[in-house]
């Protein structure tokens, strides 16, 4: 079992989720049940899956949950791109999220590769 709160990748994912919530507050209110909801759920799913996987009994389980976290990050990335193309996200907020997502995706992928399981 890993101490997930000590994992830099979990800390980074928490920071990203908070940033997504701040940025989605600026989106049009009619997107409250659309993109805003989807983006917030995907953002929360990333650190949640890291934490849940860290609490599992095997490295294989942890690896699987990291895969789900990575999938949620790609889902969020897709929603960020759509929001930007619809001019809901300005270029500055778009670039912030894109950079953070890319960094986080690299961190998750490297952690996945480092896990050794029987």
Biopython code that builds the backbone (N, CA, C, O; Angstrom):
import numpy as np
from Bio.PDB.StructureBuilder import StructureBuilder

atoms = [
    (1, "UNK", "N", (0.843, -1.178, 0.000)),
    (1, "UNK", "CA", (0.000, 0.000, 0.000)),
    (1, "UNK", "C", (0.894, 1.249, 0.000)),
    (1, "UNK", "O", (1.862, 1.337, 0.755)),
    (2, "UNK", "N", (0.553, 2.186, -0.846)),
    (2, "UNK", "CA", (1.321, 3.419, -0.982)),
    (2, "UNK", "C", (0.668, 4.544, -0.183)),
    (2, "UNK", "O", (-0.549, 4.564, 0.001)),
    (3, "UNK", "N", (1.458, 5.442, 0.269)),
    (3, "UNK", "CA", (0.941, 6.639, 0.932)),
    (3, "UNK", "C", (0.680, 7.671, -0.166)),
    (3, "UNK", "O", (1.556, 8.458, -0.525)),
    (4, "UNK", "N", (-0.522, 7.645, -0.679)),
    (4, "UNK", "CA", (-0.842, 8.430, -1.867)),
    (4, "UNK", "C", (-0.635, 9.923, -1.677)),
    (4, "UNK", "O", (-0.279, 10.611, -2.633)),
    (5, "UNK", "N", (-0.842, 10.440, -0.489)),
    (5, "UNK", "CA", (-0.682, 11.880, -0.271)),
    (5, "UNK", "C", (0.762, 12.327, -0.412)),
    (5, "UNK", "O", (1.031, 13.512, -0.607)),
    (6, "UNK", "N", (1.691, 11.386, -0.316)),
    (6, "UNK", "CA", (3.106, 11.690, -0.494)),
    (6, "UNK", "C", (3.547, 11.601, -1.951)),
    (6, "UNK", "O", (4.646, 12.036, -2.295)),
    (7, "UNK", "N", (2.698, 11.042, -2.806)),
    (7, "UNK", "CA", (3.045, 10.894, -4.223)),
    (7, "UNK", "C", (2.947, 12.237, -4.943)),
    (7, "UNK", "O", (1.903, 12.888, -4.913)),
    (8, "UNK", "N", (4.020, 12.641, -5.581)),
    (8, "UNK", "CA", (4.028, 13.909, -6.321)),
    (8, "UNK", "C", (2.960, 13.910, -7.414)),
    (8, "UNK", "O", (2.350, 14.944, -7.686)),
    (9, "UNK", "N", (2.735, 12.768, -8.034)),
    (9, "UNK", "CA", (1.751, 12.676, -9.110)),
    (9, "UNK", "C", (0.341, 12.936, -8.570)),
    (9, "UNK", "O", (-0.468, 13.577, -9.241)),
    (10, "UNK", "N", (0.043, 12.446, -7.365)),
    (10, "UNK", "CA", (-1.262, 12.711, -6.755)),
    (10, "UNK", "C", (-1.389, 14.192, -6.415)),
    (10, "UNK", "O", (-2.431, 14.797, -6.666)),
    (11, "UNK", "N", (-0.334, 14.782, -5.846)),
    (11, "UNK", "CA", (-0.345, 16.209, -5.501)),
    (11, "UNK", "C", (-0.566, 17.068, -6.744)),
    (11, "UNK", "O", (-1.342, 18.024, -6.719)),
    (12, "UNK", "N", (0.124, 16.717, -7.830)),
    (12, "UNK", "CA", (-0.019, 17.446, -9.089)),
    (12, "UNK", "C", (-1.446, 17.301, -9.634)),
    (12, "UNK", "O", (-2.010, 18.258, -10.164)),
    (13, "UNK", "N", (-2.016, 16.121, -9.504)),
    (13, "UNK", "CA", (-3.385, 15.877, -9.976)),
    (13, "UNK", "C", (-4.399, 16.681, -9.163)),
    (13, "UNK", "O", (-5.381, 17.179, -9.713)),
    (14, "UNK", "N", (-4.168, 16.808, -7.868)),
    (14, "UNK", "CA", (-5.038, 17.635, -7.025)),
    (14, "UNK", "C", (-4.964, 19.090, -7.480)),
    (14, "UNK", "O", (-5.991, 19.754, -7.623)),
    (15, "UNK", "N", (-3.748, 19.582, -7.707)),
    (15, "UNK", "CA", (-3.566, 20.964, -8.180)),
    (15, "UNK", "C", (-4.298, 21.195, -9.497)),
    (15, "UNK", "O", (-4.930, 22.233, -9.691)),
    (16, "UNK", "N", (-4.206, 20.221, -10.399)),
    (16, "UNK", "CA", (-4.889, 20.340, -11.689)),
    (16, "UNK", "C", (-6.399, 20.384, -11.496)),
    (16, "UNK", "O", (-7.075, 21.198, -12.125)),
    (17, "UNK", "N", (-6.937, 19.525, -10.639)),
    (17, "UNK", "CA", (-8.386, 19.501, -10.409)),
    (17, "UNK", "C", (-8.875, 20.851, -9.885)),
    (17, "UNK", "O", (-9.914, 21.349, -10.317)),
    (18, "UNK", "N", (-8.131, 21.435, -8.963)),
    (18, "UNK", "CA", (-8.500, 22.743, -8.423)),
    (18, "UNK", "C", (-8.460, 23.800, -9.529)),
    (18, "UNK", "O", (-9.347, 24.650, -9.615)),
    (19, "UNK", "N", (-7.435, 23.742, -10.367)),
    (19, "UNK", "CA", (-7.314, 24.695, -11.480)),
    (19, "UNK", "C", (-8.469, 24.535, -12.469)),
    (19, "UNK", "O", (-8.999, 25.528, -12.969)),
    (20, "UNK", "N", (-8.856, 23.301, -12.751)),
    (20, "UNK", "CA", (-9.979, 23.056, -13.665)),
    (20, "UNK", "C", (-11.258, 23.657, -13.092)),
    (20, "UNK", "O", (-12.018, 24.294, -13.822)),
    (21, "UNK", "N", (-11.506, 23.469, -11.808)),
    (21, "UNK", "CA", (-12.694, 24.057, -11.185)),
    (21, "UNK", "C", (-12.672, 25.580, -11.307)),
    (21, "UNK", "O", (-13.697, 26.197, -11.595)),
    (22, "UNK", "N", (-11.516, 26.176, -11.092)),
    (22, "UNK", "CA", (-11.422, 27.639, -11.198)),
    (22, "UNK", "C", (-11.697, 28.109, -12.627)),
    (22, "UNK", "O", (-12.394, 29.100, -12.844)),
    (23, "UNK", "N", (-11.149, 27.394, -13.576)),
    (23, "UNK", "CA", (-11.297, 27.802, -14.978)),
    (23, "UNK", "C", (-12.709, 27.536, -15.482)),
    (23, "UNK", "O", (-13.251, 28.346, -16.233)),
    (24, "UNK", "N", (-13.316, 26.420, -15.086)),
    (24, "UNK", "CA", (-14.666, 26.121, -15.593)),
    (24, "UNK", "C", (-15.715, 27.076, -15.041)),
    (24, "UNK", "O", (-16.811, 27.173, -15.593)),
    (25, "UNK", "N", (-15.396, 27.782, -13.961)),
    (25, "UNK", "CA", (-16.324, 28.805, -13.459)),
    (25, "UNK", "C", (-16.544, 29.909, -14.500)),
    (25, "UNK", "O", (-17.557, 30.608, -14.464)),
    (26, "UNK", "N", (-15.600, 30.060, -15.417)),
    (26, "UNK", "CA", (-15.677, 31.107, -16.441)),
    (26, "UNK", "C", (-16.469, 30.665, -17.668)),
    (26, "UNK", "O", (-16.819, 31.496, -18.506)),
    (27, "UNK", "N", (-16.756, 29.369, -17.786)),
    (27, "UNK", "CA", (-17.485, 28.878, -18.951)),
    (27, "UNK", "C", (-18.940, 29.334, -18.899)),
    (27, "UNK", "O", (-19.451, 29.659, -17.827)),
    (28, "UNK", "N", (-19.609, 29.361, -20.050)),
    (28, "UNK", "CA", (-21.019, 29.792, -20.082)),
    (28, "UNK", "C", (-21.884, 28.928, -19.160)),
    (28, "UNK", "O", (-21.720, 27.710, -19.094)),
    (29, "UNK", "N", (-22.787, 29.569, -18.466)),
    (29, "UNK", "CA", (-23.644, 28.871, -17.497)),
    (29, "UNK", "C", (-24.484, 27.774, -18.148)),
    (29, "UNK", "O", (-24.826, 26.791, -17.492)),
    (30, "UNK", "N", (-24.820, 27.927, -19.422)),
    (30, "UNK", "CA", (-25.608, 26.884, -20.092)),
    (30, "UNK", "C", (-24.830, 25.582, -20.260)),
    (30, "UNK", "O", (-25.411, 24.556, -20.612)),
    (31, "UNK", "N", (-23.520, 25.615, -20.012)),
    (31, "UNK", "CA", (-22.688, 24.408, -20.073)),
    (31, "UNK", "C", (-22.553, 23.729, -18.710)),
    (31, "UNK", "O", (-21.779, 22.782, -18.563)),
    (32, "UNK", "N", (-23.308, 24.212, -17.706)),
    (32, "UNK", "CA", (-23.208, 23.670, -16.353)),
    (32, "UNK", "C", (-23.408, 22.160, -16.322)),
    (32, "UNK", "O", (-22.709, 21.460, -15.590)),
    (33, "UNK", "N", (-24.352, 21.649, -17.107)),
    (33, "UNK", "CA", (-24.620, 20.216, -17.123)),
    (33, "UNK", "C", (-23.953, 19.527, -18.305)),
    (33, "UNK", "O", (-24.149, 18.331, -18.520)),
    (34, "UNK", "N", (-23.168, 20.272, -19.070)),
    (34, "UNK", "CA", (-22.445, 19.721, -20.208)),
    (34, "UNK", "C", (-20.955, 19.685, -19.934)),
    (34, "UNK", "O", (-20.473, 18.900, -19.118)),
    (35, "UNK", "N", (-20.246, 20.540, -20.623)),
    (35, "UNK", "CA", (-18.786, 20.537, -20.513)),
    (35, "UNK", "C", (-18.272, 20.812, -19.103)),
    (35, "UNK", "O", (-17.307, 20.181, -18.671)),
    (36, "UNK", "N", (-18.885, 21.723, -18.389)),
    (36, "UNK", "CA", (-18.406, 22.041, -17.041)),
    (36, "UNK", "C", (-18.456, 20.790, -16.161)),
    (36, "UNK", "O", (-17.474, 20.449, -15.502)),
    (37, "UNK", "N", (-19.587, 20.121, -16.156)),
    (37, "UNK", "CA", (-19.750, 18.918, -15.355)),
    (37, "UNK", "C", (-18.768, 17.826, -15.786)),
    (37, "UNK", "O", (-18.134, 17.182, -14.950)),
    (38, "UNK", "N", (-18.653, 17.629, -17.089)),
    (38, "UNK", "CA", (-17.749, 16.603, -17.622)),
    (38, "UNK", "C", (-16.301, 16.895, -17.253)),
    (38, "UNK", "O", (-15.575, 16.000, -16.821)),
    (39, "UNK", "N", (-15.880, 18.145, -17.422)),
    (39, "UNK", "CA", (-14.499, 18.515, -17.140)),
    (39, "UNK", "C", (-14.183, 18.375, -15.655)),
    (39, "UNK", "O", (-13.127, 17.863, -15.286)),
    (40, "UNK", "N", (-15.097, 18.829, -14.810)),
    (40, "UNK", "CA", (-14.872, 18.726, -13.362)),
    (40, "UNK", "C", (-14.799, 17.268, -12.915)),
    (40, "UNK", "O", (-13.944, 16.909, -12.105)),
    (41, "UNK", "N", (-15.690, 16.430, -13.438)),
    (41, "UNK", "CA", (-15.676, 15.005, -13.067)),
    (41, "UNK", "C", (-14.398, 14.326, -13.532)),
    (41, "UNK", "O", (-13.804, 13.547, -12.787)),
    (42, "UNK", "N", (-13.969, 14.615, -14.758)),
    (42, "UNK", "CA", (-12.734, 14.000, -15.264)),
    (42, "UNK", "C", (-11.538, 14.451, -14.442)),
    (42, "UNK", "O", (-10.653, 13.653, -14.134)),
    (43, "UNK", "N", (-11.511, 15.742, -14.084)),
    (43, "UNK", "CA", (-10.391, 16.281, -13.303)),
    (43, "UNK", "C", (-10.328, 15.639, -11.918)),
    (43, "UNK", "O", (-9.240, 15.328, -11.433)),
    (44, "UNK", "N", (-11.473, 15.439, -11.282)),
    (44, "UNK", "CA", (-11.514, 14.819, -9.956)),
    (44, "UNK", "C", (-11.173, 13.335, -10.043)),
    (44, "UNK", "O", (-10.596, 12.770, -9.114)),
    (45, "UNK", "N", (-11.524, 12.717, -11.142)),
    (45, "UNK", "CA", (-11.272, 11.290, -11.336)),
    (45, "UNK", "C", (-9.780, 10.954, -11.353)),
    (45, "UNK", "O", (-9.385, 9.863, -10.943)),
    (46, "UNK", "N", (-8.963, 11.874, -11.819)),
    (46, "UNK", "CA", (-7.524, 11.589, -11.934)),
    (46, "UNK", "C", (-6.902, 11.336, -10.552)),
    (46, "UNK", "O", (-6.376, 10.245, -10.328)),
    (47, "UNK", "N", (-6.940, 12.294, -9.622)),
    (47, "UNK", "CA", (-6.337, 12.001, -8.314)),
    (47, "UNK", "C", (-7.109, 10.935, -7.537)),
    (47, "UNK", "O", (-6.524, 10.216, -6.727)),
    (48, "UNK", "N", (-8.410, 10.829, -7.776)),
    (48, "UNK", "CA", (-9.203, 9.815, -7.080)),
    (48, "UNK", "C", (-8.745, 8.410, -7.453)),
    (48, "UNK", "O", (-8.619, 7.544, -6.587)),
    (49, "UNK", "N", (-8.497, 8.181, -8.743)),
    (49, "UNK", "CA", (-8.021, 6.867, -9.181)),
    (49, "UNK", "C", (-6.609, 6.579, -8.685)),
    (49, "UNK", "O", (-6.284, 5.440, -8.349)),
    (50, "UNK", "N", (-5.776, 7.607, -8.641)),
    (50, "UNK", "CA", (-4.428, 7.413, -8.098)),
    (50, "UNK", "C", (-4.521, 6.997, -6.634)),
    (50, "UNK", "O", (-3.846, 6.060, -6.207)),
    (51, "UNK", "N", (-5.357, 7.693, -5.866)),
    (51, "UNK", "CA", (-5.509, 7.374, -4.447)),
    (51, "UNK", "C", (-6.107, 5.984, -4.245)),
    (51, "UNK", "O", (-5.628, 5.219, -3.407)),
    (52, "UNK", "N", (-7.142, 5.658, -5.002)),
    (52, "UNK", "CA", (-7.765, 4.348, -4.847)),
    (52, "UNK", "C", (-6.795, 3.231, -5.202)),
    (52, "UNK", "O", (-6.722, 2.218, -4.506)),
    (53, "UNK", "N", (-6.054, 3.416, -6.283)),
    (53, "UNK", "CA", (-5.073, 2.406, -6.675)),
    (53, "UNK", "C", (-3.973, 2.239, -5.646)),
    (53, "UNK", "O", (-3.511, 1.126, -5.392)),
    (54, "UNK", "N", (-3.556, 3.342, -5.058)),
    (54, "UNK", "CA", (-2.502, 3.286, -4.040)),
    (54, "UNK", "C", (-2.968, 2.509, -2.811)),
    (54, "UNK", "O", (-2.156, 1.922, -2.096)),
    (55, "UNK", "N", (-4.268, 2.509, -2.572)),
    (55, "UNK", "CA", (-4.804, 1.811, -1.419)),
    (55, "UNK", "C", (-5.088, 0.340, -1.662)),
    (55, "UNK", "O", (-5.481, -0.379, -0.743)),
    (56, "UNK", "N", (-4.897, -0.106, -2.870)),
    (56, "UNK", "CA", (-5.151, -1.517, -3.185)),
    (56, "UNK", "C", (-4.009, -2.396, -2.695)),
    (56, "UNK", "O", (-2.940, -1.907, -2.331)),
    (57, "UNK", "N", (-4.255, -3.695, -2.693)),
    (57, "UNK", "CA", (-3.302, -4.637, -2.107)),
    (57, "UNK", "C", (-2.154, -5.033, -3.026)),
    (57, "UNK", "O", (-1.123, -5.506, -2.546)),
    (58, "UNK", "N", (-2.305, -4.852, -4.329)),
    (58, "UNK", "CA", (-1.253, -5.327, -5.233)),
    (58, "UNK", "C", (-0.771, -4.216, -6.159)),
    (58, "UNK", "O", (-1.481, -3.251, -6.442)),
    (59, "UNK", "N", (0.446, -4.392, -6.610)),
    (59, "UNK", "CA", (1.015, -3.452, -7.579)),
    (59, "UNK", "C", (0.233, -3.512, -8.899)),
    (59, "UNK", "O", (0.087, -2.507, -9.595)),
    (60, "UNK", "N", (-0.261, -4.700, -9.224)),
    (60, "UNK", "CA", (-1.058, -4.843, -10.449)),
    (60, "UNK", "C", (-2.320, -3.987, -10.368)),
    (60, "UNK", "O", (-2.676, -3.320, -11.339)),
    (61, "UNK", "N", (-2.994, -4.000, -9.231)),
    (61, "UNK", "CA", (-4.183, -3.161, -9.043)),
    (61, "UNK", "C", (-3.819, -1.682, -9.151)),
    (61, "UNK", "O", (-4.514, -0.904, -9.805)),
    (62, "UNK", "N", (-2.723, -1.309, -8.503)),
    (62, "UNK", "CA", (-2.271, 0.087, -8.557)),
    (62, "UNK", "C", (-2.025, 0.493, -10.002)),
    (62, "UNK", "O", (-2.433, 1.573, -10.428)),
    (63, "UNK", "N", (-1.365, -0.365, -10.746)),
    (63, "UNK", "CA", (-1.084, -0.096, -12.150)),
    (63, "UNK", "C", (-2.373, 0.091, -12.953)),
    (63, "UNK", "O", (-2.455, 0.977, -13.803)),
    (64, "UNK", "N", (-3.370, -0.741, -12.682)),
    (64, "UNK", "CA", (-4.654, -0.622, -13.378)),
    (64, "UNK", "C", (-5.339, 0.707, -13.077)),
    (64, "UNK", "O", (-5.888, 1.343, -13.976)),
    (65, "UNK", "N", (-5.308, 1.124, -11.821)),
    (65, "UNK", "CA", (-5.929, 2.401, -11.465)),
    (65, "UNK", "C", (-5.154, 3.581, -12.041)),
    (65, "UNK", "O", (-5.746, 4.606, -12.381)),
    (66, "UNK", "N", (-3.844, 3.445, -12.152)),
    (66, "UNK", "CA", (-3.067, 4.492, -12.828)),
    (66, "UNK", "C", (-3.483, 4.587, -14.293)),
    (66, "UNK", "O", (-3.518, 5.678, -14.864)),
    (67, "UNK", "N", (-3.797, 3.451, -14.894)),
    (67, "UNK", "CA", (-4.298, 3.450, -16.268)),
    (67, "UNK", "C", (-5.624, 4.184, -16.378)),
    (67, "UNK", "O", (-5.858, 4.903, -17.349)),
    (68, "UNK", "N", (-6.490, 4.008, -15.394)),
    (68, "UNK", "CA", (-7.764, 4.734, -15.387)),
    (68, "UNK", "C", (-7.536, 6.234, -15.193)),
    (68, "UNK", "O", (-8.211, 7.054, -15.815)),
    (69, "UNK", "N", (-6.584, 6.587, -14.332)),
    (69, "UNK", "CA", (-6.250, 7.998, -14.126)),
    (69, "UNK", "C", (-5.729, 8.607, -15.424)),
    (69, "UNK", "O", (-6.078, 9.734, -15.774)),
    (70, "UNK", "N", (-4.897, 7.856, -16.129)),
    (70, "UNK", "CA", (-4.367, 8.339, -17.405)),
    (70, "UNK", "C", (-5.498, 8.517, -18.413)),
    (70, "UNK", "O", (-5.526, 9.502, -19.151)),
    (71, "UNK", "N", (-6.423, 7.572, -18.445)),
    (71, "UNK", "CA", (-7.579, 7.686, -19.334)),
    (71, "UNK", "C", (-8.412, 8.921, -19.026)),
    (71, "UNK", "O", (-8.858, 9.613, -19.941)),
    (72, "UNK", "N", (-8.622, 9.201, -17.756)),
    (72, "UNK", "CA", (-9.373, 10.398, -17.370)),
    (72, "UNK", "C", (-8.638, 11.665, -17.776)),
    (72, "UNK", "O", (-9.265, 12.668, -18.114)),
    (73, "UNK", "N", (-7.315, 11.622, -17.743)),
    (73, "UNK", "CA", (-6.546, 12.801, -18.162)),
    (73, "UNK", "C", (-6.704, 13.050, -19.657)),
    (73, "UNK", "O", (-6.752, 14.201, -20.092)),
    (74, "UNK", "N", (-6.786, 11.985, -20.442)),
    (74, "UNK", "CA", (-7.006, 12.144, -21.886)),
    (74, "UNK", "C", (-8.427, 12.622, -22.170)),
    (74, "UNK", "O", (-8.661, 13.404, -23.091)),
    (75, "UNK", "N", (-9.371, 12.139, -21.364)),
    (75, "UNK", "CA", (-10.752, 12.610, -21.481)),
    (75, "UNK", "C", (-10.810, 14.119, -21.205)),
    (75, "UNK", "O", (-11.425, 14.872, -21.959)),
    (76, "UNK", "N", (-10.170, 14.543, -20.130)),
    (76, "UNK", "CA", (-10.140, 15.967, -19.796)),
    (76, "UNK", "C", (-9.448, 16.773, -20.887)),
    (76, "UNK", "O", (-9.906, 17.861, -21.237)),
    (77, "UNK", "N", (-8.366, 16.259, -21.422)),
    (77, "UNK", "CA", (-7.648, 16.951, -22.498)),
    (77, "UNK", "C", (-8.562, 17.174, -23.693)),
    (77, "UNK", "O", (-8.560, 18.251, -24.290)),
    (78, "UNK", "N", (-9.331, 16.173, -24.037)),
    (78, "UNK", "CA", (-10.272, 16.289, -25.157)),
    (78, "UNK", "C", (-11.306, 17.380, -24.887)),
    (78, "UNK", "O", (-11.630, 18.164, -25.779)),
    (79, "UNK", "N", (-11.819, 17.431, -23.671)),
    (79, "UNK", "CA", (-12.815, 18.436, -23.307)),
    (79, "UNK", "C", (-12.219, 19.838, -23.281)),
    (79, "UNK", "O", (-12.897, 20.810, -23.615)),
    (80, "UNK", "N", (-10.969, 19.944, -22.889)),
    (80, "UNK", "CA", (-10.274, 21.234, -22.903)),
    (80, "UNK", "C", (-10.128, 21.734, -24.339)),
    (80, "UNK", "O", (-10.349, 22.912, -24.617)),
    (81, "UNK", "N", (-9.761, 20.848, -25.235)),
    (81, "UNK", "CA", (-9.616, 21.220, -26.649)),
    (81, "UNK", "C", (-10.954, 21.674, -27.222)),
    (81, "UNK", "O", (-11.023, 22.695, -27.907)),
    (82, "UNK", "N", (-12.009, 20.926, -26.945)),
    (82, "UNK", "CA", (-13.339, 21.301, -27.436)),
    (82, "UNK", "C", (-13.745, 22.663, -26.883)),
    (82, "UNK", "O", (-14.255, 23.506, -27.621)),
    (83, "UNK", "N", (-13.523, 22.882, -25.594)),
    (83, "UNK", "CA", (-13.873, 24.166, -24.960)),
    (83, "UNK", "C", (-13.120, 25.324, -25.604)),
    (83, "UNK", "O", (-13.678, 26.404, -25.799)),
    (84, "UNK", "N", (-11.872, 25.098, -25.926)),
    (84, "UNK", "CA", (-11.083, 26.147, -26.574)),
    (84, "UNK", "C", (-11.587, 26.418, -27.994)),
    (84, "UNK", "O", (-11.698, 27.574, -28.403)),
    (85, "UNK", "N", (-11.887, 25.375, -28.732)),
    (85, "UNK", "CA", (-12.369, 25.557, -30.110)),
    (85, "UNK", "C", (-13.730, 26.235, -30.161)),
    (85, "UNK", "O", (-14.069, 26.890, -31.147)),
    (86, "UNK", "N", (-14.509, 26.075, -29.094)),
    (86, "UNK", "CA", (-15.798, 26.760, -29.004)),
    (86, "UNK", "C", (-15.653, 28.178, -28.458)),
    (86, "UNK", "O", (-16.642, 28.887, -28.272)),
    (87, "UNK", "N", (-14.420, 28.577, -28.207)),
    (87, "UNK", "CA", (-14.096, 29.890, -27.628)),
    (87, "UNK", "C", (-14.650, 30.061, -26.217)),
    (87, "UNK", "O", (-14.905, 31.183, -25.781)),
    (88, "UNK", "N", (-14.836, 28.952, -25.504)),
    (88, "UNK", "CA", (-15.223, 29.014, -24.103)),
    (88, "UNK", "C", (-14.005, 29.245, -23.220)),
    (88, "UNK", "O", (-14.093, 29.892, -22.176)),
    (89, "UNK", "N", (-12.865, 28.706, -23.652)),
    (89, "UNK", "CA", (-11.606, 28.881, -22.938)),
    (89, "UNK", "C", (-10.722, 29.838, -23.721)),
    (89, "UNK", "O", (-10.521, 29.660, -24.923)),
    (90, "UNK", "N", (-10.198, 30.842, -23.052)),
    (90, "UNK", "CA", (-9.261, 31.719, -23.750)),
    (90, "UNK", "C", (-7.938, 30.981, -23.930)),
    (90, "UNK", "O", (-7.696, 29.950, -23.301)),
    (91, "UNK", "N", (-7.095, 31.518, -24.787)),
    (91, "UNK", "CA", (-5.850, 30.831, -25.124)),
    (91, "UNK", "C", (-4.925, 30.677, -23.927)),
    (91, "UNK", "O", (-4.195, 29.690, -23.835)),
    (92, "UNK", "N", (-4.945, 31.630, -23.015)),
    (92, "UNK", "CA", (-4.083, 31.537, -21.835)),
    (92, "UNK", "C", (-4.509, 30.374, -20.935)),
    (92, "UNK", "O", (-3.671, 29.572, -20.523)),
    (93, "UNK", "N", (-5.802, 30.281, -20.629)),
    (93, "UNK", "CA", (-6.296, 29.178, -19.799)),
    (93, "UNK", "C", (-6.101, 27.840, -20.507)),
    (93, "UNK", "O", (-5.757, 26.839, -19.879)),
    (94, "UNK", "N", (-6.325, 27.835, -21.815)),
    (94, "UNK", "CA", (-6.124, 26.619, -22.603)),
    (94, "UNK", "C", (-4.682, 26.143, -22.472)),
    (94, "UNK", "O", (-4.437, 24.962, -22.228)),
    (95, "UNK", "N", (-3.741, 27.046, -22.632)),
    (95, "UNK", "CA", (-2.324, 26.668, -22.580)),
    (95, "UNK", "C", (-1.915, 26.197, -21.191)),
    (95, "UNK", "O", (-1.130, 25.259, -21.055)),
    (96, "UNK", "N", (-2.445, 26.846, -20.163)),
    (96, "UNK", "CA", (-2.166, 26.407, -18.785)),
    (96, "UNK", "C", (-2.606, 24.960, -18.595)),
    (96, "UNK", "O", (-1.837, 24.130, -18.109)),
    (97, "UNK", "N", (-3.846, 24.661, -18.982)),
    (97, "UNK", "CA", (-4.363, 23.307, -18.805)),
    (97, "UNK", "C", (-3.631, 22.300, -19.676)),
    (97, "UNK", "O", (-3.342, 21.191, -19.227)),
    (98, "UNK", "N", (-3.329, 22.665, -20.904)),
    (98, "UNK", "CA", (-2.604, 21.753, -21.794)),
    (98, "UNK", "C", (-1.229, 21.404, -21.226)),
    (98, "UNK", "O", (-0.825, 20.241, -21.236)),
    (99, "UNK", "N", (-0.518, 22.405, -20.735)),
    (99, "UNK", "CA", (0.819, 22.161, -20.171)),
    (99, "UNK", "C", (0.740, 21.284, -18.929)),
    (99, "UNK", "O", (1.529, 20.354, -18.761)),
    (100, "UNK", "N", (-0.220, 21.591, -18.060)),
    (100, "UNK", "CA", (-0.378, 20.809, -16.835)),
    (100, "UNK", "C", (-0.778, 19.369, -17.145)),
    (100, "UNK", "O", (-0.274, 18.431, -16.528)),
    (101, "UNK", "N", (-1.675, 19.203, -18.093)),
    (101, "UNK", "CA", (-2.099, 17.851, -18.466)),
    (101, "UNK", "C", (-0.954, 17.048, -19.062)),
    (101, "UNK", "O", (-0.773, 15.879, -18.719)),
    (102, "UNK", "N", (-0.196, 17.648, -19.933)),
    (102, "UNK", "CA", (0.926, 16.928, -20.545)),
    (102, "UNK", "C", (1.931, 16.489, -19.478)),
    (102, "UNK", "O", (2.405, 15.353, -19.491)),
    (103, "UNK", "N", (2.247, 17.392, -18.565)),
    (103, "UNK", "CA", (3.181, 17.055, -17.497)),
    (103, "UNK", "C", (2.633, 15.924, -16.622)),
    (103, "UNK", "O", (3.353, 14.980, -16.297)),
    (104, "UNK", "N", (1.370, 16.022, -16.250)),
    (104, "UNK", "CA", (0.757, 14.999, -15.421)),
    (104, "UNK", "C", (0.693, 13.654, -16.146)),
    (104, "UNK", "O", (0.962, 12.614, -15.544)),
    (105, "UNK", "N", (0.344, 13.666, -17.417)),
    (105, "UNK", "CA", (0.294, 12.422, -18.192)),
    (105, "UNK", "C", (1.665, 11.752, -18.240)),
    (105, "UNK", "O", (1.766, 10.530, -18.134)),
    (106, "UNK", "N", (2.705, 12.543, -18.398)),
    (106, "UNK", "CA", (4.059, 11.985, -18.395)),
    (106, "UNK", "C", (4.408, 11.381, -17.037)),
    (106, "UNK", "O", (5.034, 10.323, -16.964)),
    (107, "UNK", "N", (4.001, 12.053, -15.969)),
    (107, "UNK", "CA", (4.270, 11.547, -14.618)),
    (107, "UNK", "C", (3.553, 10.215, -14.382)),
    (107, "UNK", "O", (4.138, 9.276, -13.841)),
    (108, "UNK", "N", (2.293, 10.141, -14.786)),
    (108, "UNK", "CA", (1.528, 8.910, -14.594)),
    (108, "UNK", "C", (2.137, 7.778, -15.413)),
    (108, "UNK", "O", (2.293, 6.663, -14.915)),
    (109, "UNK", "N", (2.478, 8.059, -16.657)),
    (109, "UNK", "CA", (3.058, 7.038, -17.537)),
    (109, "UNK", "C", (4.382, 6.517, -16.969)),
    (109, "UNK", "O", (4.637, 5.313, -16.998)),
    (110, "UNK", "N", (5.212, 7.407, -16.458)),
    (110, "UNK", "CA", (6.493, 6.979, -15.871)),
    (110, "UNK", "C", (6.274, 6.154, -14.610)),
    (110, "UNK", "O", (6.980, 5.172, -14.383)),
    (111, "UNK", "N", (5.312, 6.539, -13.795)),
    (111, "UNK", "CA", (5.020, 5.753, -12.604)),
    (111, "UNK", "C", (4.521, 4.364, -12.992)),
    (111, "UNK", "O", (4.924, 3.368, -12.392)),
    (112, "UNK", "N", (3.657, 4.296, -13.982)),
    (112, "UNK", "CA", (3.165, 2.998, -14.467)),
    (112, "UNK", "C", (4.317, 2.112, -14.910)),
    (112, "UNK", "O", (4.349, 0.925, -14.589)),
    (113, "UNK", "N", (5.259, 2.683, -15.646)),
    (113, "UNK", "CA", (6.393, 1.888, -16.150)),
    (113, "UNK", "C", (7.314, 1.420, -15.017)),
    (113, "UNK", "O", (7.992, 0.399, -15.139)),
    (114, "UNK", "N", (7.330, 2.177, -13.919)),
    (114, "UNK", "CA", (8.234, 1.829, -12.816)),
    (114, "UNK", "C", (7.680, 0.740, -11.904)),
    (114, "UNK", "O", (8.417, 0.164, -11.103)),
    (115, "UNK", "N", (6.404, 0.461, -12.022)),
    (115, "UNK", "CA", (5.781, -0.524, -11.132)),
    (115, "UNK", "C", (6.133, -1.929, -11.594)),
    (115, "UNK", "O", (5.955, -2.300, -12.754)),
    (116, "UNK", "N", (6.631, -2.677, -10.650)),
    (116, "UNK", "CA", (6.973, -4.077, -10.908)),
    (116, "UNK", "C", (5.979, -4.935, -10.143)),
    (116, "UNK", "O", (5.831, -4.797, -8.928)),
    (117, "UNK", "N", (5.310, -5.804, -10.847)),
    (117, "UNK", "CA", (4.383, -6.694, -10.151)),
    (117, "UNK", "C", (4.555, -8.122, -10.633)),
    (117, "UNK", "O", (4.966, -8.381, -11.764)),
    (118, "UNK", "N", (4.229, -9.032, -9.739)),
    (118, "UNK", "CA", (4.394, -10.465, -10.046)),
    (118, "UNK", "C", (3.198, -10.970, -10.797)),
    (118, "UNK", "O", (3.142, -12.148, -11.148)),
]
sb = StructureBuilder()
sb.init_structure("model")
sb.init_model(0)
sb.init_chain("A")
sb.init_seg("    ")
for serial, (resi, resn, name, xyz) in enumerate(atoms, 1):
    if name == "N":
        sb.init_residue(resn, " ", resi, " ")
    sb.init_atom(name, np.array(xyz, "f"), 0.0, 1.0, " ", f" {name:<3s}", serial, name[0])
structure = sb.get_structure()
